[in-house]
């Protein structure tokens, strides 16, 4: 295998990993957006706001439709960055390419 072929294989592998990471990020964003929009759309105007419907000083639909998804999205982002996402160094150009 010549150096150009090994570089192409490495680039393909790097591209596949980046595409997989992008798909996971977009899917997570869609899930959290659906959660926020769906929950708030269903729950926001269903109940009148009164002191018994409050949780932590906010209406229940705000806690479960806004605050909880934000917390879950932050936990997911931290997990993704620490466990799933992998930064790879870029390949060093060969001596013949550097001299051009």
Secondary structure as GFF3:
##gff-version 3
##sequence-region A 1 100
A	DSSP	alpha_helix	3	43	.	.	.	ID=ss1
A	DSSP	three_ten_helix	51	53	.	.	.	ID=ss2
A	DSSP	beta_strand	54	55	.	.	.	ID=ss3
A	DSSP	beta_strand	58	59	.	.	.	ID=ss4
A	DSSP	alpha_helix	60	62	.	.	.	ID=ss5
A	DSSP	pi_helix	63	67	.	.	.	ID=ss6
A	DSSP	alpha_helix	68	79	.	.	.	ID=ss7
A	DSSP	pi_helix	80	84	.	.	.	ID=ss8
A	DSSP	alpha_helix	95	98	.	.	.	ID=ss9
###
